[in-house]
């Protein structure tokens, strides 16, 4: 069974929107990181759907690079969150004004 391209795009947009709402509505550093990951997954779904629609492998290759970047982003992001939590003992992004003048 082949899934219609419109349905794939609807799933990608819904996934991206859920990630965006998670990132905007929640004021927690870990939830911000999760929201970015969900948004990247929505973009990956759109790339794979477009690659299958036009019978090209470039979209699927781009998704492989996107997954690699997502893994690196999670590892670096979690290390930064743990370091910031140890310094301020809070996960609220509004409390991090260390780089402001």
C-alpha positions as a Python dict, from the first residue, in 0.01 Angstrom:
ca = {
    (1, 'X'): (0, 0, 0),
    (2, 'X'): (137, 340, -102),
    (3, 'X'): (66, 637, 122),
    (4, 'X'): (-43, 949, -70),
    (5, 'X'): (206, 1235, -72),
    (6, 'X'): (-49, 1475, 77),
    (7, 'X'): (-90, 1252, 382),
    (8, 'X'): (287, 1242, 432),
    (9, 'X'): (303, 1621, 420),
    (10, 'X'): (13, 1649, 665),
    (11, 'X'): (198, 1419, 906),
    (12, 'X'): (518, 1621, 863),
    (13, 'X'): (341, 1952, 926),
    (14, 'X'): (158, 1813, 1229),
    (15, 'X'): (482, 1678, 1373),
    (16, 'X'): (658, 2010, 1311),
    (17, 'X'): (368, 2199, 1472),
    (18, 'X'): (374, 1976, 1781),
    (19, 'X'): (747, 2042, 1817),
    (20, 'X'): (695, 2414, 1775),
    (21, 'X'): (419, 2422, 2037),
    (22, 'X'): (637, 2217, 2272),
    (23, 'X'): (922, 2459, 2223),
    (24, 'X'): (715, 2776, 2266),
    (25, 'X'): (471, 2670, 2538),
    (26, 'X'): (705, 2489, 2777),
    (27, 'X'): (958, 2689, 2973),
    (28, 'X'): (1202, 2410, 3044),
    (29, 'X'): (1539, 2353, 2876),
    (30, 'X'): (1484, 1981, 2831),
    (31, 'X'): (1143, 2039, 2672),
    (32, 'X'): (1300, 2296, 2438),
    (33, 'X'): (1548, 2030, 2328),
    (34, 'X'): (1268, 1776, 2280),
    (35, 'X'): (1071, 2031, 2075),
    (36, 'X'): (1367, 2090, 1844),
    (37, 'X'): (1406, 1714, 1798),
    (38, 'X'): (1038, 1672, 1708),
    (39, 'X'): (1064, 1957, 1458),
    (40, 'X'): (1370, 1793, 1298),
    (41, 'X'): (1177, 1467, 1272),
    (42, 'X'): (893, 1650, 1097),
    (43, 'X'): (1140, 1790, 845),
    (44, 'X'): (1288, 1443, 795),
    (45, 'X'): (943, 1298, 723),
    (46, 'X'): (885, 1568, 461),
    (47, 'X'): (1222, 1499, 296),
    (48, 'X'): (1162, 1124, 279),
    (49, 'X'): (811, 1177, 144),
    (50, 'X'): (941, 1410, -127),
    (51, 'X'): (1222, 1168, -212),
    (52, 'X'): (973, 886, -256),
    (53, 'X'): (737, 1108, -455),
    (54, 'X'): (999, 1208, -714),
    (55, 'X'): (1199, 882, -702),
    (56, 'X'): (1523, 1056, -593),
    (57, 'X'): (1764, 943, -325),
    (58, 'X'): (1890, 1290, -236),
    (59, 'X'): (1611, 1348, 17),
    (60, 'X'): (1688, 1020, 191),
    (61, 'X'): (2060, 1096, 199),
    (62, 'X'): (1983, 1437, 348),
    (63, 'X'): (1775, 1267, 618),
    (64, 'X'): (2074, 1051, 710),
    (65, 'X'): (2279, 1366, 765),
    (66, 'X'): (1987, 1519, 955),
    (67, 'X'): (1978, 1220, 1191),
    (68, 'X'): (2352, 1258, 1251),
    (69, 'X'): (2313, 1627, 1328),
    (70, 'X'): (2021, 1550, 1560),
    (71, 'X'): (2231, 1300, 1753),
    (72, 'X'): (2515, 1548, 1792),
    (73, 'X'): (2271, 1821, 1893),
    (74, 'X'): (2118, 1603, 2164),
    (75, 'X'): (2452, 1503, 2310),
    (76, 'X'): (2593, 1857, 2316),
    (77, 'X'): (2261, 2005, 2431),
    (78, 'X'): (2227, 1765, 2722),
    (79, 'X'): (2584, 1833, 2834),
    (80, 'X'): (2517, 2208, 2827),
    (81, 'X'): (2190, 2163, 3016),
    (82, 'X'): (2356, 1954, 3287),
    (83, 'X'): (2639, 2208, 3321),
    (84, 'X'): (2393, 2498, 3342),
    (85, 'X'): (2178, 2312, 3596),
    (86, 'X'): (2479, 2247, 3817),
    (87, 'X'): (2565, 2616, 3811),
    (88, 'X'): (2219, 2767, 3868),
    (89, 'X'): (2010, 2469, 3992),
    (90, 'X'): (1725, 2568, 3762),
    (91, 'X'): (1601, 2454, 3421),
    (92, 'X'): (1410, 2776, 3351),
    (93, 'X'): (1566, 2949, 3047),
    (94, 'X'): (1484, 3294, 3187),
    (95, 'X'): (1734, 3248, 3470),
    (96, 'X'): (2028, 3213, 3233),
    (97, 'X'): (2153, 3567, 3182),
    (98, 'X'): (2522, 3488, 3217),
    (99, 'X'): (2608, 3615, 2870),
    (100, 'X'): (2421, 3947, 2904),
    (101, 'X'): (2615, 4264, 2973),
}
